[in-house]
Amino acid sequence: MRRGLSAFNMTAVALGLAFLYLPIAILVIYSFNASRLVTVWGGWSTRWYVALWNDEAMLEAAWTSLRIAFLSATAATILGTLAAVVLVRSGRFFGRTAFSGLVYAPLVMPEVITGLSLLLLFVAIEADRGFWTVTMAHTTVTMCFVAVIVQSRLLSFDLSLEEAAMDLGCPPLRAFLTVTLPLIFPAVAAGWMLAFTLSLDDLVLASFTTGPGATTLPIRIYSEVRLGVKPEINAVSTVMIVVVAVGIIAATLISKRGVVAR
């Protein structure tokens, strides 16, 4: 009975992994396709990476996306961590329900509604739409994901460690920075990585809040895919997959090294 269950579980896991990662593997393989037709294999070649290197518009869009993702993920991590601390440590206070609702609203709000709302806000305050408006929009949406991750870690955190530091004369802020923050750092890092990935992947919010000179990579790819898939798109997608994979591996190794060091 257990063997049959185990075989069923392994088959289900294998099919699930194939469904998730087989399209990515095909995309990576076809980024080395020598043929100009993306659906016809013409042998191995790196010509499309060379073409991508000479495509200034695509590279500029990728660089813009990376900068927006880094800045918005960093801001979202700071704000989300502070929001999680308030929700966990402050107990019951006036406006807690409204505050938590505002923090978690982007989780359930359709991106189209959020993007349209931000667009109306930027138009109302006469803000020039571009790099910074996209960054603020991504920060607004990704902050809630960071708050959820960090809050789940704080709920299981042993407050006696922080209280012991304060009993020894450590101020509350210093106790948090030197005791609590290092212990919850894996959750903070996970929140940053999730915020970075969500920002890098976003198309809807950027479409509403972007302006001239701030074309992100998803917008650039979408605009070119409507006219037909070019082999350079496979190449730039592979590069972004490698960048994200390296970041995840580095964050995992740093987190494990920190746990071993403690």
Buried (B, 14 or more C-beta within 10 A) or exposed (E): EEEEEEEEEEEEEEEEEEEEEEEEEEBBEBBBBBBEEBEEEEEEBEBBBEBBEEBEEBBBBBEBBBBBBBBBBBBBBBBBBBBBBBBBEEEEEEEEEEBBEEBBEBEEBEBEEBBBBBBEBBEEEEBEBBBBBBBBBBBBBBBBBBBBBBBEBBEEBEEEEBEEBBEEEBEEEEBBEEBBEEBBBBBBBBBBBBBBBBBBBBBBBBBBBBBEEBBBBBBBBEEBEEEEBBBBBBBBBBBBBEEBEEBBEEBBEEBEEBEEEE
